[in-house]
Amino acid sequence: MAKEDLILIHAPSVYDFRKESLFYGPVSDLVPSTPVFEMYPFGFTTMAVQLAKAGYRVRIINLASMMLNDPDLDVERFLGRLRSAVFGLDLHWLPHAHGSLAIAEILRRLHPDSKILFGGFSSSYYHEELVRYPQVDLVLRGDSTEMPLLRLMDALEKGEDLSSVPNLTWKDPSGVHVNELSYVPDSMDHLDIDYGWIVRSVIKHRDLEGAKPFKDWDRYPITSVFTVRGCSLACAVCGGSCGAMRRVLGRSKPAFRSPEKAAQDIANVESYINAPVFVVGDVRQYGGDYAERFFAECRRLDLDSHVVLELFTPAPESFFQEADRTFSRYSIQFSPDSHDEKVRYALGRRFDNASLEKSISAALGNGCQRFDMFFMIGLPEQTRESALSSADYTRRLYQQNRNDPRLAVYTSPLAPFLDPGSIAFENPEKFGYRLFARTLEEHRARLPSPNWKDVLSYETKWMTREVIAETSYDAADRLSDVRRDVGLMTDEEHHIRSQRSREARRLLVEVEAAMKLPEKERGEQMAQLKHRGEGLMESTICQKRDLVWDTPSILRSVPRATLGILKGRSRRRRT
């Protein structure tokens, strides 16, 4: 088998989740992936494209997705057949701490002469702890590691000293070395974001399964275009906030992609794939005329994609008028986090409900195909009563907008872990949090806990983990009641949702009881419960299909992808 220079591997949250008795709650209901968190970070693509341009052989393998879709996959046999000078694993989202380290351990055993490299936000935060694991050789820090990765690969290939590689933490027989975090680009315009490389890679390796961004991507594809790395906001619980970026990644200000290049990125997606395009980052965040230039360039390119725009704060009607003028189809995603202004202000989100309501109505009045809005549970200043009253507020929003079915409101627990680097993680008492994990190892050890509420690394002075879990189910049930009452959910759909919620609650109680049994009885009981729990894995308090935009299967894009590859080859010949 041909040897690669670098294979980027995305691990499941827990290895091996297929054999463990894990009872996932609704912590991933509102993201495209399952609780295995099988969606790999977008940086995989930009790093691979950068290295490929320099002549390196790179492959992306979504091992988590492969394990989900093939319960019989022999992971060790599969990994043993791979050949690469370097294996790279992401530890961007902390819920991968168990799986990524376990896969690294397997790779070290199977490929003792290969280097094991980690990267991502959580890797950056825990870089010195991470590199001390025996299976880890190298950690690249920062949110823009394309150039440092190229420098690292060059140094490894030439056998050079690694001390000159920016942003690198590494070890050798003499100990651990931490190079300066010196590469923090102030723009994203140097990046090549090429979906064509992904298509060509699939063809080269004859492996769609390993290249898929998440489990069901081939059936419900969604693509992404990034306008920014970093953020100008200081949300208390967000690891991507401006303060966290400064402390962990050395980023003092956001790095933006020019609006013209962002629009060109959407056009690049269209060349290969017929799928909705999620524009990451509020296009108003840069200020000035960024949004206007972005819309103008999209109009010039005559884009046909269903474009999903992200809002950080309410937008004026003129914004939605421009979006409606620009795109044949557009949707909005907005996370006000709570309807309770006191809670929202405690998070650092300084806008009131009146401006939120005006923004919703303006979007729906100007061609918005769907307005998704997300509430979270487990926030500073948030009581159980506050979380539950989100349903009453949602009913009011529907009344204001004549029960418009395009408005979709969701709720879920904050996350399995409080983001390291966030203001609340660094100052938990100030924000009313109690943390059960601080180190990487403490977080890793929590992940295989059978009961999802025990995985939670936090509780608040207003809600214990038990109350957070209970409230998550109750709040979702109340939202279902609202959607039924306003005619947006049938009685049958409501009955199914209620049944799933009751079953999830029963499992929570039964798992707790099973864990108190003697070891042999516990194993038998947990095995019986596992099968029931698997049916609730992907959607507990909402239907994941509710989050899917209407889009054809990826197989429908084969002719478009083929034409895109041919045009790309023609362009490369001319240049």
C-alpha positions, 0 to 999 in steps of 0.5 A, a space after each residue: 500500500 502506498 505510503 502517505 506523508 500525513 493521514 488526518 484521523 478524526 476519532 469518536 468521542 469514546 473508543 470503543 463506543 460500540 462496545 461500551 454501555 453508554 446512554 447519551 442524552 440530548 447533548 448533540 441533538 442540535 448539531 448535525 453529528 451524533 453523540 459520537 461527535 463524528 463531524 471533523 473540523 473544517 481545518 482538516 480540509 484547509 491543512 490538507 489542501 495547503 500540503 497537497 499544493 506543496 507536493 505532500 500526500 495527504 488523506 483525511 479519514 473520518 474514523 468515527 463516521 466509519 465506526 458508526 456506519 459499520 458496527 463490524 469494522 475492525 479498527 485495529 486491522 484497518 489502522 494497521 493497513 495504513 502507512 504514513 510518516 505522520 498521523 494527525 489527530 484533532 482534539 478540537 472539541 474536548 468531547 473527543 479526549 477519550 477517543 483521540 487519545 485511545 486511537 493515538 495509543 493504537 497507532 503508536 503500537 501499530 506504527 512505532 516509527 511514525 510521528 503522532 501529531 495533535 492539533 485543535 483548540 483543546 489541544 492548544 489549551 492542554 498542549 503541555 499536558 497532552 504532549 506528556 502522554 506517551 503516544 503523543 509526539 507533537 502538538 500544533 497550537 493555534 487556529 491557523 496551523 496550515 503554515 506551521 504544519 507545512 514547516 513541520 512536515 518540511 523539517 521532519 522530511 529533512 531531519 531538521 531541528 524542530 525548534 524553528 517550527 512556530 506554534 509547536 510543542 514537542 518532545 525528544 529524549 531531553 524533555 518537552 519543548 514549547 516553541 513560541 506561538 508566533 504564527 497568528 495571521 491577521 487575515 484568512 485570505 491566504 487560505 485555499 478552500 478547495 472542495 475540489 480537493 475533497 472530491 479528488 481525494 474521494 476518487 483517489 482513495 475510493 473512499 467516500 465513507 472515510 472522507 464524509 464530514 459526518 455520518 449522514 452527510 451523503 444523504 443530507 449534505 451541508 457545506 461550510 464557508 468561513 468568514 472569520 477565525 476568532 471573534 469580537 464577542 466575549 460570551 462567558 461560556 464560549 471557548 471561541 470568545 475573544 478573551 479565550 482566543 487571546 489567552 489560548 491562541 494568541 489571537 488579539 483580534 479576529 482574522 477575516 476572509 475578504 467578503 469577495 473571497 468568501 463569496 468565491 468560496 460559495 461559488 467553489 462549493 457550487 462547482 462540485 456539490 449541490 448542497 446548502 452552504 453555512 456561512 460561519 461567522 456573522 458577516 456584520 462582525 467586521 463592521 464597515 461595508 463588509 456585509 454589503 460587499 459580500 452580498 454584492 459579490 454574491 449577486 455578481 457571481 449569481 449564486 444558486 446555493 441555499 445559503 445559511 447565514 449566522 447572526 450573533 446579534 439581532 439584525 435590522 430589516 435592511 440586512 434581510 432585504 439585502 439577503 432576499 435580494 441576493 439569494 434565491 434561498 436563504 435561512 438564518 441561524 441565531 442563538 440568543 441562548 436564553 429568552 431571559 434577558 437577565 441570563 443573556 446579559 450575564 453571558 455578555 449578550 447585550 441585546 433585548 427581546 424587543 430587538 430580537 423579535 423585530 429581527 425575527 419578523 423582519 427576516 420572515 417578512 423578507 424571504 427567509 426560508 427558515 429561522 432557526 433559534 436555539 436556547 441552552 440550559 445550564 447558563 449563569 443566572 438561569 433557574 429551572 423556572 427560567 429555562 422552562 418559561 422559554 416555551 411561554 416565550 416561544 408561544 408569544 413569538 408564534 403569536 406575533 408571527 401568525 404561527 409561521 412554520 418557518 420559525 423553528 425554536 430548539 433547546 438543549 443542554 449547554 454542552 457536555 463540558 464547559 469550554 476550557 479557556 472561556 471566561 466562565 471556565 477560568 473564573 467559575 465561581 464568578 459565574 456561578 459554576 462548579 466544575 468537576 473537571 479541570 485537567 485534560 485527564 479529568 475530562 477524558 476520564 468522564 467521557 465513558 460514564 454510562 449516564 450522560 448527566 454524569 459526563 457533564 463537567 459542570 453544574 451551577 448554583 441554580 441547577 445541579 446536574 440532575 436538575 439540568 438533565 430533568 429540565 432539558 427533557 421538560 423544556 423540550 416537552 413544553 416546546 413540543 406542546 407549543 408546536 402542537 398547539 399552534 398547528 406546527 406538529 400533528 398529534 401523532 408527531 407530538 405523541 412520538 416525541 413524548 414517548 421518546 422523552 419518557 423512555 429517555 427519562 426511564 433509562 436515566 433512572 434504570 441506568 442509575 439503579 443498574 450501576 449500584 448492582 454487583 459487577 456481574 448483575 450490573 454487566 447483564 443489566 447494562 447490556 439489556 439497557 444498551 439496546 434500548 438506549 441505541 434507539 435514542 442515540 441520535 435524537 432524544 428531545 428533537 428530531 435531527 431531521 428537523 435541522 436538515 435543509 431540503 437537499 438532494 443526496 450527494 449522489 445527485 451531485 456526481 455530474 456536477 462534481 465531475 464537471 467541476 474536476 474537469 474545469 479545475 484541471 483546465 484552469 490548472 493547465 492554463 496557469 
